[in-house]
């Protein structure tokens, strides 16, 4: 994970977010058991 992506994840965790929309991180990835990454460009089949 890049430094900048880690800063975004840390800010989302500190803010209490439960979903992080990003095309740069792996879709479905979960951080700290509470923050889930959602890539809005992934087609669900």
mmCIF entry with sequence, helices, sheets and N, C-alpha, C, O atoms, coordinates in Angstrom:
data_MODEL
# 
_entry.id   MODEL 
# 
_entity.id                         1 
_entity.type                       polymer 
_entity.pdbx_number_of_molecules   1 
# 
_entity_poly.entity_id                      1 
_entity_poly.type                           'polypeptide(L)' 
_entity_poly.nstd_linkage                   no 
_entity_poly.nstd_monomer                   no 
_entity_poly.pdbx_seq_one_letter_code       
;(UNK)(UNK)(UNK)(UNK)(UNK)(UNK)(UNK)(UNK)(UNK)(UNK)(UNK)(UNK)(UNK)(UNK)(UNK)(UNK)
(UNK)(UNK)(UNK)(UNK)(UNK)(UNK)(UNK)(UNK)(UNK)(UNK)(UNK)(UNK)(UNK)(UNK)(UNK)(UNK)
(UNK)(UNK)(UNK)(UNK)(UNK)(UNK)(UNK)(UNK)(UNK)(UNK)(UNK)(UNK)(UNK)
;
_entity_poly.pdbx_seq_one_letter_code_can   XXXXXXXXXXXXXXXXXXXXXXXXXXXXXXXXXXXXXXXXXXXXX 
_entity_poly.pdbx_strand_id                 A 
# 
loop_
_entity_poly_seq.entity_id 
_entity_poly_seq.num 
_entity_poly_seq.mon_id 
_entity_poly_seq.hetero 
1 1  UNK n 
1 2  UNK n 
1 3  UNK n 
1 4  UNK n 
1 5  UNK n 
1 6  UNK n 
1 7  UNK n 
1 8  UNK n 
1 9  UNK n 
1 10 UNK n 
1 11 UNK n 
1 12 UNK n 
1 13 UNK n 
1 14 UNK n 
1 15 UNK n 
1 16 UNK n 
1 17 UNK n 
1 18 UNK n 
1 19 UNK n 
1 20 UNK n 
1 21 UNK n 
1 22 UNK n 
1 23 UNK n 
1 24 UNK n 
1 25 UNK n 
1 26 UNK n 
1 27 UNK n 
1 28 UNK n 
1 29 UNK n 
1 30 UNK n 
1 31 UNK n 
1 32 UNK n 
1 33 UNK n 
1 34 UNK n 
1 35 UNK n 
1 36 UNK n 
1 37 UNK n 
1 38 UNK n 
1 39 UNK n 
1 40 UNK n 
1 41 UNK n 
1 42 UNK n 
1 43 UNK n 
1 44 UNK n 
1 45 UNK n 
# 
_struct_asym.id          A 
_struct_asym.entity_id   1 
# 
_struct_conf.conf_type_id            HELX_P 
_struct_conf.id                      HELX_P1 
_struct_conf.pdbx_PDB_helix_id       AA1 
_struct_conf.beg_label_comp_id       UNK 
_struct_conf.beg_label_asym_id       A 
_struct_conf.beg_label_seq_id        3 
_struct_conf.pdbx_beg_PDB_ins_code   ? 
_struct_conf.end_label_comp_id       UNK 
_struct_conf.end_label_asym_id       A 
_struct_conf.end_label_seq_id        14 
_struct_conf.pdbx_end_PDB_ins_code   ? 
_struct_conf.beg_auth_comp_id        UNK 
_struct_conf.beg_auth_asym_id        A 
_struct_conf.beg_auth_seq_id         3 
_struct_conf.end_auth_comp_id        UNK 
_struct_conf.end_auth_asym_id        A 
_struct_conf.end_auth_seq_id         14 
_struct_conf.pdbx_PDB_helix_class    1 
_struct_conf.details                 ? 
_struct_conf.pdbx_PDB_helix_length   12 
# 
_struct_conf_type.id          HELX_P 
_struct_conf_type.criteria    ? 
_struct_conf_type.reference   ? 
# 
_struct_sheet.id               AA1 
_struct_sheet.type             ? 
_struct_sheet.number_strands   3 
_struct_sheet.details          ? 
# 
loop_
_struct_sheet_order.sheet_id 
_struct_sheet_order.range_id_1 
_struct_sheet_order.range_id_2 
_struct_sheet_order.offset 
_struct_sheet_order.sense 
AA1 1 2 ? parallel      
AA1 2 3 ? anti-parallel 
# 
loop_
_struct_sheet_range.sheet_id 
_struct_sheet_range.id 
_struct_sheet_range.beg_label_comp_id 
_struct_sheet_range.beg_label_asym_id 
_struct_sheet_range.beg_label_seq_id 
_struct_sheet_range.pdbx_beg_PDB_ins_code 
_struct_sheet_range.end_label_comp_id 
_struct_sheet_range.end_label_asym_id 
_struct_sheet_range.end_label_seq_id 
_struct_sheet_range.pdbx_end_PDB_ins_code 
_struct_sheet_range.beg_auth_comp_id 
_struct_sheet_range.beg_auth_asym_id 
_struct_sheet_range.beg_auth_seq_id 
_struct_sheet_range.end_auth_comp_id 
_struct_sheet_range.end_auth_asym_id 
_struct_sheet_range.end_auth_seq_id 
AA1 1 UNK A 19 ? UNK A 21 ? UNK A 19 UNK A 21 
AA1 2 UNK A 35 ? UNK A 38 ? UNK A 35 UNK A 38 
AA1 3 UNK A 30 ? UNK A 31 ? UNK A 30 UNK A 31 
# 
loop_
_atom_site.group_PDB 
_atom_site.id 
_atom_site.type_symbol 
_atom_site.label_atom_id 
_atom_site.label_alt_id 
_atom_site.label_comp_id 
_atom_site.label_asym_id 
_atom_site.label_entity_id 
_atom_site.label_seq_id 
_atom_site.pdbx_PDB_ins_code 
_atom_site.Cartn_x 
_atom_site.Cartn_y 
_atom_site.Cartn_z 
_atom_site.occupancy 
_atom_site.B_iso_or_equiv 
_atom_site.pdbx_formal_charge 
_atom_site.auth_seq_id 
_atom_site.auth_comp_id 
_atom_site.auth_asym_id 
_atom_site.auth_atom_id 
_atom_site.pdbx_PDB_model_num 
ATOM 1   N N  . UNK A 1 1  ? 0.846   -1.166  0.000   1.00 0.00 ? 1  UNK A N  1 
ATOM 2   C CA . UNK A 1 1  ? 0.000   0.000   0.000   1.00 0.00 ? 1  UNK A CA 1 
ATOM 3   C C  . UNK A 1 1  ? 0.895   1.233   0.000   1.00 0.00 ? 1  UNK A C  1 
ATOM 4   O O  . UNK A 1 1  ? 1.891   1.306   0.719   1.00 0.00 ? 1  UNK A O  1 
ATOM 5   N N  . UNK A 1 2  ? 0.513   2.185   -0.818  1.00 0.00 ? 2  UNK A N  1 
ATOM 6   C CA . UNK A 1 2  ? 1.305   3.415   -0.888  1.00 0.00 ? 2  UNK A CA 1 
ATOM 7   C C  . UNK A 1 2  ? 1.085   4.273   0.362   1.00 0.00 ? 2  UNK A C  1 
ATOM 8   O O  . UNK A 1 2  ? 0.117   4.104   1.104   1.00 0.00 ? 2  UNK A O  1 
ATOM 9   N N  . UNK A 1 3  ? 1.997   5.172   0.553   1.00 0.00 ? 3  UNK A N  1 
ATOM 10  C CA . UNK A 1 3  ? 1.908   6.107   1.673   1.00 0.00 ? 3  UNK A CA 1 
ATOM 11  C C  . UNK A 1 3  ? 0.592   6.888   1.617   1.00 0.00 ? 3  UNK A C  1 
ATOM 12  O O  . UNK A 1 3  ? -0.069  7.064   2.641   1.00 0.00 ? 3  UNK A O  1 
ATOM 13  N N  . UNK A 1 4  ? 0.220   7.346   0.446   1.00 0.00 ? 4  UNK A N  1 
ATOM 14  C CA . UNK A 1 4  ? -0.977  8.180   0.288   1.00 0.00 ? 4  UNK A CA 1 
ATOM 15  C C  . UNK A 1 4  ? -2.240  7.374   0.531   1.00 0.00 ? 4  UNK A C  1 
ATOM 16  O O  . UNK A 1 4  ? -3.177  7.872   1.156   1.00 0.00 ? 4  UNK A O  1 
ATOM 17  N N  . UNK A 1 5  ? -2.286  6.134   0.047   1.00 0.00 ? 5  UNK A N  1 
ATOM 18  C CA . UNK A 1 5  ? -3.444  5.270   0.304   1.00 0.00 ? 5  UNK A CA 1 
ATOM 19  C C  . UNK A 1 5  ? -3.577  4.983   1.798   1.00 0.00 ? 5  UNK A C  1 
ATOM 20  O O  . UNK A 1 5  ? -4.685  4.939   2.331   1.00 0.00 ? 5  UNK A O  1 
ATOM 21  N N  . UNK A 1 6  ? -2.440  4.788   2.471   1.00 0.00 ? 6  UNK A N  1 
ATOM 22  C CA . UNK A 1 6  ? -2.461  4.532   3.910   1.00 0.00 ? 6  UNK A CA 1 
ATOM 23  C C  . UNK A 1 6  ? -3.010  5.740   4.668   1.00 0.00 ? 6  UNK A C  1 
ATOM 24  O O  . UNK A 1 6  ? -3.725  5.575   5.656   1.00 0.00 ? 6  UNK A O  1 
ATOM 25  N N  . UNK A 1 7  ? -2.685  6.941   4.219   1.00 0.00 ? 7  UNK A N  1 
ATOM 26  C CA . UNK A 1 7  ? -3.224  8.146   4.852   1.00 0.00 ? 7  UNK A CA 1 
ATOM 27  C C  . UNK A 1 7  ? -4.736  8.236   4.672   1.00 0.00 ? 7  UNK A C  1 
ATOM 28  O O  . UNK A 1 7  ? -5.446  8.628   5.599   1.00 0.00 ? 7  UNK A O  1 
ATOM 29  N N  . UNK A 1 8  ? -5.231  7.882   3.508   1.00 0.00 ? 8  UNK A N  1 
ATOM 30  C CA . UNK A 1 8  ? -6.676  7.903   3.258   1.00 0.00 ? 8  UNK A CA 1 
ATOM 31  C C  . UNK A 1 8  ? -7.379  6.877   4.150   1.00 0.00 ? 8  UNK A C  1 
ATOM 32  O O  . UNK A 1 8  ? -8.412  7.179   4.748   1.00 0.00 ? 8  UNK A O  1 
ATOM 33  N N  . UNK A 1 9  ? -6.826  5.677   4.238   1.00 0.00 ? 9  UNK A N  1 
ATOM 34  C CA . UNK A 1 9  ? -7.403  4.633   5.081   1.00 0.00 ? 9  UNK A CA 1 
ATOM 35  C C  . UNK A 1 9  ? -7.384  5.066   6.547   1.00 0.00 ? 9  UNK A C  1 
ATOM 36  O O  . UNK A 1 9  ? -8.379  4.906   7.254   1.00 0.00 ? 9  UNK A O  1 
ATOM 37  N N  . UNK A 1 10 ? -6.278  5.604   6.998   1.00 0.00 ? 10 UNK A N  1 
ATOM 38  C CA . UNK A 1 10 ? -6.174  6.054   8.392   1.00 0.00 ? 10 UNK A CA 1 
ATOM 39  C C  . UNK A 1 10 ? -7.186  7.152   8.689   1.00 0.00 ? 10 UNK A C  1 
ATOM 40  O O  . UNK A 1 10 ? -7.810  7.138   9.750   1.00 0.00 ? 10 UNK A O  1 
ATOM 41  N N  . UNK A 1 11 ? -7.359  8.094   7.783   1.00 0.00 ? 11 UNK A N  1 
ATOM 42  C CA . UNK A 1 11 ? -8.319  9.179   7.987   1.00 0.00 ? 11 UNK A CA 1 
ATOM 43  C C  . UNK A 1 11 ? -9.746  8.633   8.046   1.00 0.00 ? 11 UNK A C  1 
ATOM 44  O O  . UNK A 1 11 ? -10.552 9.079   8.862   1.00 0.00 ? 11 UNK A O  1 
ATOM 45  N N  . UNK A 1 12 ? -10.050 7.673   7.185   1.00 0.00 ? 12 UNK A N  1 
ATOM 46  C CA . UNK A 1 12 ? -11.387 7.071   7.197   1.00 0.00 ? 12 UNK A CA 1 
ATOM 47  C C  . UNK A 1 12 ? -11.636 6.322   8.500   1.00 0.00 ? 12 UNK A C  1 
ATOM 48  O O  . UNK A 1 12 ? -12.724 6.409   9.068   1.00 0.00 ? 12 UNK A O  1 
ATOM 49  N N  . UNK A 1 13 ? -10.636 5.589   8.975   1.00 0.00 ? 13 UNK A N  1 
ATOM 50  C CA . UNK A 1 13 ? -10.774 4.863   10.239  1.00 0.00 ? 13 UNK A CA 1 
ATOM 51  C C  . UNK A 1 13 ? -10.963 5.825   11.411  1.00 0.00 ? 13 UNK A C  1 
ATOM 52  O O  . UNK A 1 13 ? -11.834 5.613   12.254  1.00 0.00 ? 13 UNK A O  1 
ATOM 53  N N  . UNK A 1 14 ? -10.164 6.862   11.465  1.00 0.00 ? 14 UNK A N  1 
ATOM 54  C CA . UNK A 1 14 ? -10.267 7.839   12.555  1.00 0.00 ? 14 UNK A CA 1 
ATOM 55  C C  . UNK A 1 14 ? -11.588 8.604   12.526  1.00 0.00 ? 14 UNK A C  1 
ATOM 56  O O  . UNK A 1 14 ? -12.052 9.088   13.558  1.00 0.00 ? 14 UNK A O  1 
ATOM 57  N N  . UNK A 1 15 ? -12.188 8.711   11.348  1.00 0.00 ? 15 UNK A N  1 
ATOM 58  C CA . UNK A 1 15 ? -13.461 9.422   11.207  1.00 0.00 ? 15 UNK A CA 1 
ATOM 59  C C  . UNK A 1 15 ? -14.665 8.527   11.476  1.00 0.00 ? 15 UNK A C  1 
ATOM 60  O O  . UNK A 1 15 ? -15.802 8.996   11.514  1.00 0.00 ? 15 UNK A O  1 
ATOM 61  N N  . UNK A 1 16 ? -14.405 7.233   11.662  1.00 0.00 ? 16 UNK A N  1 
ATOM 62  C CA . UNK A 1 16 ? -15.496 6.311   11.954  1.00 0.00 ? 16 UNK A CA 1 
ATOM 63  C C  . UNK A 1 16 ? -16.259 5.835   10.730  1.00 0.00 ? 16 UNK A C  1 
ATOM 64  O O  . UNK A 1 16 ? -17.381 5.345   10.850  1.00 0.00 ? 16 UNK A O  1 
ATOM 65  N N  . UNK A 1 17 ? -15.667 5.973   9.564   1.00 0.00 ? 17 UNK A N  1 
ATOM 66  C CA . UNK A 1 17 ? -16.328 5.516   8.340   1.00 0.00 ? 17 UNK A CA 1 
ATOM 67  C C  . UNK A 1 17 ? -16.408 3.990   8.325   1.00 0.00 ? 17 UNK A C  1 
ATOM 68  O O  . UNK A 1 17 ? -15.546 3.310   8.881   1.00 0.00 ? 17 UNK A O  1 
ATOM 69  N N  . UNK A 1 18 ? -17.449 3.460   7.684   1.00 0.00 ? 18 UNK A N  1 
ATOM 70  C CA . UNK A 1 18 ? -17.535 2.010   7.529   1.00 0.00 ? 18 UNK A CA 1 
ATOM 71  C C  . UNK A 1 18 ? -17.331 1.571   6.083   1.00 0.00 ? 18 UNK A C  1 
ATOM 72  O O  . UNK A 1 18 ? -17.108 0.389   5.823   1.00 0.00 ? 18 UNK A O  1 
ATOM 73  N N  . UNK A 1 19 ? -17.406 2.520   5.131   1.00 0.00 ? 19 UNK A N  1 
ATOM 74  C CA . UNK A 1 19 ? -17.175 2.226   3.716   1.00 0.00 ? 19 UNK A CA 1 
ATOM 75  C C  . UNK A 1 19 ? -16.236 3.265   3.131   1.00 0.00 ? 19 UNK A C  1 
ATOM 76  O O  . UNK A 1 19 ? -16.390 4.466   3.353   1.00 0.00 ? 19 UNK A O  1 
ATOM 77  N N  . UNK A 1 20 ? -15.250 2.769   2.372   1.00 0.00 ? 20 UNK A N  1 
ATOM 78  C CA . UNK A 1 20 ? -14.315 3.644   1.667   1.00 0.00 ? 20 UNK A CA 1 
ATOM 79  C C  . UNK A 1 20 ? -14.409 3.323   0.183   1.00 0.00 ? 20 UNK A C  1 
ATOM 80  O O  . UNK A 1 20 ? -14.100 2.206   -0.234  1.00 0.00 ? 20 UNK A O  1 
ATOM 81  N N  . UNK A 1 21 ? -14.832 4.290   -0.611  1.00 0.00 ? 21 UNK A N  1 
ATOM 82  C CA . UNK A 1 21 ? -14.937 4.103   -2.048  1.00 0.00 ? 21 UNK A CA 1 
ATOM 83  C C  . UNK A 1 21 ? -13.604 4.469   -2.688  1.00 0.00 ? 21 UNK A C  1 
ATOM 84  O O  . UNK A 1 21 ? -13.134 5.601   -2.569  1.00 0.00 ? 21 UNK A O  1 
ATOM 85  N N  . UNK A 1 22 ? -13.000 3.492   -3.371  1.00 0.00 ? 22 UNK A N  1 
ATOM 86  C CA . UNK A 1 22 ? -11.701 3.711   -3.992  1.00 0.00 ? 22 UNK A CA 1 
ATOM 87  C C  . UNK A 1 22 ? -11.497 2.734   -5.132  1.00 0.00 ? 22 UNK A C  1 
ATOM 88  O O  . UNK A 1 22 ? -11.858 1.561   -5.033  1.00 0.00 ? 22 UNK A O  1 
ATOM 89  N N  . UNK A 1 23 ? -10.914 3.227   -6.217  1.00 0.00 ? 23 UNK A N  1 
ATOM 90  C CA . UNK A 1 23 ? -10.556 2.333   -7.312  1.00 0.00 ? 23 UNK A CA 1 
ATOM 91  C C  . UNK A 1 23 ? -9.119  1.847   -7.168  1.00 0.00 ? 23 UNK A C  1 
ATOM 92  O O  . UNK A 1 23 ? -8.686  0.977   -7.924  1.00 0.00 ? 23 UNK A O  1 
ATOM 93  N N  . UNK A 1 24 ? -8.370  2.394   -6.208  1.00 0.00 ? 24 UNK A N  1 
ATOM 94  C CA . UNK A 1 24 ? -6.966  2.045   -6.036  1.00 0.00 ? 24 UNK A CA 1 
ATOM 95  C C  . UNK A 1 24 ? -6.737  0.884   -5.075  1.00 0.00 ? 24 UNK A C  1 
ATOM 96  O O  . UNK A 1 24 ? -5.693  0.234   -5.135  1.00 0.00 ? 24 UNK A O  1 
ATOM 97  N N  . UNK A 1 25 ? -7.689  0.615   -4.197  1.00 0.00 ? 25 UNK A N  1 
ATOM 98  C CA . UNK A 1 25 ? -7.551  -0.461  -3.228  1.00 0.00 ? 25 UNK A CA 1 
ATOM 99  C C  . UNK A 1 25 ? -8.387  -1.662  -3.671  1.00 0.00 ? 25 UNK A C  1 
ATOM 100 O O  . UNK A 1 25 ? -9.263  -1.534  -4.527  1.00 0.00 ? 25 UNK A O  1 
ATOM 101 N N  . UNK A 1 26 ? -8.112  -2.817  -3.090  1.00 0.00 ? 26 UNK A N  1 
ATOM 102 C CA . UNK A 1 26 ? -8.789  -4.052  -3.479  1.00 0.00 ? 26 UNK A CA 1 
ATOM 103 C C  . UNK A 1 26 ? -10.247 -4.024  -3.024  1.00 0.00 ? 26 UNK A C  1 
ATOM 104 O O  . UNK A 1 26 ? -10.535 -3.776  -1.853  1.00 0.00 ? 26 UNK A O  1 
ATOM 105 N N  . UNK A 1 27 ? -11.160 -4.277  -3.956  1.00 0.00 ? 27 UNK A N  1 
ATOM 106 C CA . UNK A 1 27 ? -12.585 -4.310  -3.651  1.00 0.00 ? 27 UNK A CA 1 
ATOM 107 C C  . UNK A 1 27 ? -12.872 -5.394  -2.618  1.00 0.00 ? 27 UNK A C  1 
ATOM 108 O O  . UNK A 1 27 ? -12.442 -6.536  -2.779  1.00 0.00 ? 27 UNK A O  1 
ATOM 109 N N  . UNK A 1 28 ? -13.592 -5.043  -1.566  1.00 0.00 ? 28 UNK A N  1 
ATOM 110 C CA . UNK A 1 28 ? -13.951 -5.994  -0.526  1.00 0.00 ? 28 UNK A CA 1 
ATOM 111 C C  . UNK A 1 28 ? -12.950 -6.088  0.613   1.00 0.00 ? 28 UNK A C  1 
ATOM 112 O O  . UNK A 1 28 ? -13.210 -6.758  1.612   1.00 0.00 ? 28 UNK A O  1 
ATOM 113 N N  . UNK A 1 29 ? -11.828 -5.436  0.480   1.00 0.00 ? 29 UNK A N  1 
ATOM 114 C CA . UNK A 1 29 ? -10.803 -5.469  1.533   1.00 0.00 ? 29 UNK A CA 1 
ATOM 115 C C  . UNK A 1 29 ? -11.344 -4.790  2.789   1.00 0.00 ? 29 UNK A C  1 
ATOM 116 O O  . UNK A 1 29 ? -12.033 -3.774  2.703   1.00 0.00 ? 29 UNK A O  1 
ATOM 117 N N  . UNK A 1 30 ? -11.032 -5.354  3.956   1.00 0.00 ? 30 UNK A N  1 
ATOM 118 C CA . UNK A 1 30 ? -11.512 -4.818  5.226   1.00 0.00 ? 30 UNK A CA 1 
ATOM 119 C C  . UNK A 1 30 ? -10.314 -4.443  6.089   1.00 0.00 ? 30 UNK A C  1 
ATOM 120 O O  . UNK A 1 30 ? -9.368  -5.218  6.233   1.00 0.00 ? 30 UNK A O  1 
ATOM 121 N N  . UNK A 1 31 ? -10.370 -3.245  6.657   1.00 0.00 ? 31 UNK A N  1 
ATOM 122 C CA . UNK A 1 31 ? -9.313  -2.757  7.541   1.00 0.00 ? 31 UNK A CA 1 
ATOM 123 C C  . UNK A 1 31 ? -9.853  -2.659  8.959   1.00 0.00 ? 31 UNK A C  1 
ATOM 124 O O  . UNK A 1 31 ? -10.957 -2.161  9.180   1.00 0.00 ? 31 UNK A O  1 
ATOM 125 N N  . UNK A 1 32 ? -9.071  -3.135  9.914   1.00 0.00 ? 32 UNK A N  1 
ATOM 126 C CA . UNK A 1 32 ? -9.401  -3.040  11.339  1.00 0.00 ? 32 UNK A CA 1 
ATOM 127 C C  . UNK A 1 32 ? -10.772 -3.633  11.665  1.00 0.00 ? 32 UNK A C  1 
ATOM 128 O O  . UNK A 1 32 ? -11.369 -3.290  12.686  1.00 0.00 ? 32 UNK A O  1 
ATOM 129 N N  . UNK A 1 33 ? -11.267 -4.510  10.815  1.00 0.00 ? 33 UNK A N  1 
ATOM 130 C CA . UNK A 1 33 ? -12.543 -5.171  11.063  1.00 0.00 ? 33 UNK A CA 1 
ATOM 131 C C  . UNK A 1 33 ? -13.768 -4.296  10.908  1.00 0.00 ? 33 UNK A C  1 
ATOM 132 O O  . UNK A 1 33 ? -14.883 -4.736  11.190  1.00 0.00 ? 33 UNK A O  1 
ATOM 133 N N  . UNK A 1 34 ? -13.574 -3.039  10.455  1.00 0.00 ? 34 UNK A N  1 
ATOM 134 C CA . UNK A 1 34 ? -14.736 -2.145  10.395  1.00 0.00 ? 34 UNK A CA 1 
ATOM 135 C C  . UNK A 1 34 ? -14.833 -1.303  9.127   1.00 0.00 ? 34 UNK A C  1 
ATOM 136 O O  . UNK A 1 34 ? -15.911 -0.799  8.811   1.00 0.00 ? 34 UNK A O  1 
ATOM 137 N N  . UNK A 1 35 ? -13.743 -1.142  8.402   1.00 0.00 ? 35 UNK A N  1 
ATOM 138 C CA . UNK A 1 35 ? -13.740 -0.299  7.204   1.00 0.00 ? 35 UNK A CA 1 
ATOM 139 C C  . UNK A 1 35 ? -13.616 -1.177  5.970   1.00 0.00 ? 35 UNK A C  1 
ATOM 140 O O  . UNK A 1 35 ? -12.600 -1.843  5.767   1.00 0.00 ? 35 UNK A O  1 
ATOM 141 N N  . UNK A 1 36 ? -14.657 -1.171  5.149   1.00 0.00 ? 36 UNK A N  1 
ATOM 142 C CA . UNK A 1 36 ? -14.681 -2.016  3.954   1.00 0.00 ? 36 UNK A CA 1 
ATOM 143 C C  . UNK A 1 36 ? -14.461 -1.152  2.710   1.00 0.00 ? 36 UNK A C  1 
ATOM 144 O O  . UNK A 1 36 ? -15.060 -0.086  2.569   1.00 0.00 ? 36 UNK A O  1 
ATOM 145 N N  . UNK A 1 37 ? -13.602 -1.623  1.821   1.00 0.00 ? 37 UNK A N  1 
ATOM 146 C CA . UNK A 1 37 ? -13.327 -0.927  0.563   1.00 0.00 ? 37 UNK A CA 1 
ATOM 147 C C  . UNK A 1 37 ? -14.346 -1.350  -0.479  1.00 0.00 ? 37 UNK A C  1 
ATOM 148 O O  . UNK A 1 37 ? -14.623 -2.537  -0.654  1.00 0.00 ? 37 UNK A O  1 
ATOM 149 N N  . UNK A 1 38 ? -14.895 -0.371  -1.161  1.00 0.00 ? 38 UNK A N  1 
ATOM 150 C CA . UNK A 1 38 ? -15.856 -0.622  -2.235  1.00 0.00 ? 38 UNK A CA 1 
ATOM 151 C C  . UNK A 1 38 ? -15.355 0.087   -3.481  1.00 0.00 ? 38 UNK A C  1 
ATOM 152 O O  . UNK A 1 38 ? -15.255 1.314   -3.507  1.00 0.00 ? 38 UNK A O  1 
ATOM 153 N N  . UNK A 1 39 ? -15.038 -0.693  -4.521  1.00 0.00 ? 39 UNK A N  1 
ATOM 154 C CA . UNK A 1 39 ? -14.626 -0.109  -5.793  1.00 0.00 ? 39 UNK A CA 1 
ATOM 155 C C  . UNK A 1 39 ? -15.874 0.073   -6.641  1.00 0.00 ? 39 UNK A C  1 
ATOM 156 O O  . UNK A 1 39 ? -16.467 -0.919  -7.066  1.00 0.00 ? 39 UNK A O  1 
ATOM 157 N N  . UNK A 1 40 ? -16.292 1.306   -6.901  1.00 0.00 ? 40 UNK A N  1 
ATOM 158 C CA . UNK A 1 40 ? -17.536 1.546   -7.638  1.00 0.00 ? 40 UNK A CA 1 
ATOM 159 C C  . UNK A 1 40 ? -17.450 1.148   -9.115  1.00 0.00 ? 40 UNK A C  1 
ATOM 160 O O  . UNK A 1 40 ? -18.468 1.151   -9.808  1.00 0.00 ? 40 UNK A O  1 
ATOM 161 N N  . UNK A 1 41 ? -16.260 0.808   -9.606  1.00 0.00 ? 41 UNK A N  1 
ATOM 162 C CA . UNK A 1 41 ? -16.106 0.440   -11.008 1.00 0.00 ? 41 UNK A CA 1 
ATOM 163 C C  . UNK A 1 41 ? -16.095 -1.062  -11.247 1.00 0.00 ? 41 UNK A C  1 
ATOM 164 O O  . UNK A 1 41 ? -15.999 -1.508  -12.391 1.00 0.00 ? 41 UNK A O  1 
ATOM 165 N N  . UNK A 1 42 ? -16.192 -1.852  -10.169 1.00 0.00 ? 42 UNK A N  1 
ATOM 166 C CA . UNK A 1 42 ? -16.228 -3.303  -10.303 1.00 0.00 ? 42 UNK A CA 1 
ATOM 167 C C  . UNK A 1 42 ? -17.668 -3.718  -10.579 1.00 0.00 ? 42 UNK A C  1 
ATOM 168 O O  . UNK A 1 42 ? -18.587 -3.361  -9.843  1.00 0.00 ? 42 UNK A O  1 
ATOM 169 N N  . UNK A 1 43 ? -17.843 -4.482  -11.658 1.00 0.00 ? 43 UNK A N  1 
ATOM 170 C CA . UNK A 1 43 ? -19.168 -4.981  -11.986 1.00 0.00 ? 43 UNK A CA 1 
ATOM 171 C C  . UNK A 1 43 ? -19.447 -6.240  -11.176 1.00 0.00 ? 43 UNK A C  1 
ATOM 172 O O  . UNK A 1 43 ? -18.656 -7.183  -11.188 1.00 0.00 ? 43 UNK A O  1 
ATOM 173 N N  . UNK A 1 44 ? -20.568 -6.250  -10.476 1.00 0.00 ? 44 UNK A N  1 
ATOM 174 C CA . UNK A 1 44 ? -20.927 -7.462  -9.741  1.00 0.00 ? 44 UNK A CA 1 
ATOM 175 C C  . UNK A 1 44 ? -21.759 -8.344  -10.662 1.00 0.00 ? 44 UNK A C  1 
ATOM 176 O O  . UNK A 1 44 ? -22.667 -7.879  -11.350 1.00 0.00 ? 44 UNK A O  1 
ATOM 177 N N  . UNK A 1 45 ? -21.423 -9.625  -10.655 1.00 0.00 ? 45 UNK A N  1 
ATOM 178 C CA . UNK A 1 45 ? -22.065 -10.525 -11.605 1.00 0.00 ? 45 UNK A CA 1 
ATOM 179 C C  . UNK A 1 45 ? -22.857 -11.524 -10.923 1.00 0.00 ? 45 UNK A C  1 
ATOM 180 O O  . UNK A 1 45 ? -23.472 -12.372 -11.570 1.00 0.00 ? 45 UNK A O  1 
# 
